[in-house]
Amino acid sequence: MFETLYHQKAARRRHRTGPLAAERDRYLRHCADHGATPGELRKRAKCLLWIAKRLSADGGDEIDAARLRAIVYRRPSPGPTMGKVLVEFARPWLKFLGRWREEHEPIPYAEHLEAYVAWMRVERGLSPVTVDVRRRRIAHFLRWCGRTGRDLATLRADDLDAYFVAFAGQWSRVSVATMATGLRVFLRYAVSTGWCRRGLPESILSPRTYRLESLPYAMSWEEVRRLLASATSGSARDVRDHAILMLLAIYGLRRGEVAALRLDQIDWTRRRLRIHRLKRRQPQVYPLQRSVAEALSLYIDTVRPPVPHPEVFIRLQAPRQPIGAGGIYHVVSQRLRELGISVAHFGPHALRHSCAAKLLADKLTLKEIGDHLGHRSAAATMIYSKVDMRALREVGVFDLGDLQ
């Protein structure tokens, strides 16, 4: 790989004779196979050589985040900016070599948790996003049990009370109710398998909540315009992000639906977009709006790397893998924060709410709005009927098709 990247003999020799040359070469070939450009590979090669020299002097096998930072910032230090770059390049290389040690707090009763996850996925048929969210919530509870020395088999009602008291200052009333519901379902499953005492789930009392008590957190259309305008520079990042933002704003898609979008779901001939709705668990066909088609076409034709993955949106840096739902969230939240736009939730759902508010302003019925958003019932759409109708009339003249 070094012979391919460098034309100067001195550069080739420096990389070939440096510490961990075989390990660096193998990783660079892996990055090249996943779509890394020659420029990216040369940058990685330079950083990995610097890291390898310090790793060779340091010795040892597994490396965690604290130890890596100590190695990088050991005198003479490369400085905070370059040090951050070196850490970011070193971490995936060490993972590739099997030398990275994660610092995650272990989850007590991990086998119980995975059995519960399998039950949610197979028996309940819940969507992957829902399963992941519920898994993280129960993992949070089990870690608390481990830290406080509580045994799942001997849990009592006052132990559950202590758990909610411990986080009372961090959770809102709605968050407490959500956690209580999720924990109650888990404990019912645990009772059915004999992991905990009977009657325990019924001891969890949720705070009272009210349907439609909160307002939607839609952005104004001026803020939607600003957000879209922030991704029009023509850079690779902006071209990709602009296509993502258009899908979120015009179709009101969930972040997981954008991340899962595949090339074969775009019908260029009949100008249709086929979306697999996560909550309905069935496909839904939309007309492919001109502005969206142009944004997708520009990204696919000029920016998207030639990788074997069927997903539309791919990471900009190696390894060139599909962007996950978390990556879609990062695209929106980072731009909202950079623009100084104040919203209740810095994520794609703000655009979903903005889309619903626009449709309501255009006098679509709640049934039509629910169909557009992929809701399973009209009740899920009722929240959008509580927005400021006067403000909606002010932005009602804005045409979704004009989003560029």
Sequence and secondary structure as in RCSB ss.txt:
>XXXX:A:sequence
MFETLYHQKAARRRHRTGPLAAERDRYLRHCADHGATPGELRKRAKCLLWIAKRLSADGGDEIDAARLRAIVYRR
PSPGPTMGKVLVEFARPWLKFLGRWREEHEPIPYAEHLEAYVAWMRVERGLSPVTVDVRRRRIAHFLRWCGRTGR
DLATLRADDLDAYFVAFAGQWSRVSVATMATGLRVFLRYAVSTGWCRRGLPESILSPRTYRLESLPYAMSWEEVR
RLLASATSGSARDVRDHAILMLLAIYGLRRGEVAALRLDQIDWTRRRLRIHRLKRRQPQVYPLQRSVAEALSLYI
DTVRPPVPHPEVFIRLQAPRQPIGAGGIYHVVSQRLRELGISVAHFGPHALRHSCAAKLLADKLTLKEIGDHLGH
RSAAATMIYSKVDMRALREVGVFDLGDLQ
>XXXX:A:secstr
 HHHH  SHHHHHHHHHSTTHHHHHHHHHHHHHTT  HHHHHHHHHHHHHHHHHHHHH  S B HHHHHHHHTSS
S   HHHHHHHHHHHHHHHHHHT B       TTHHHHHHHHHIIIIIS   HHHHHHHHHHHHHHHHHHHHTT 
 GGG  HHHHHHHHHHTTTT  HHHHHHHHHHHHHHHHHHHHTTSS TTTGGG       TT S      HHHHH
HHHHTT S  HHHHHHHHHHHHHHHH   HHHHHT BGGGEETTTTEEEEEETTTTEEEEEE  HHHHHHHHHHH
HHTS   S  BS B SSSS  B  HHHHHHHHHHHHHHHT   SS SHHHHHHHHHHHHHHTT  HHHHHHHHT 
SSGGGGGGGGGS HHHHHHHTT  GGG  
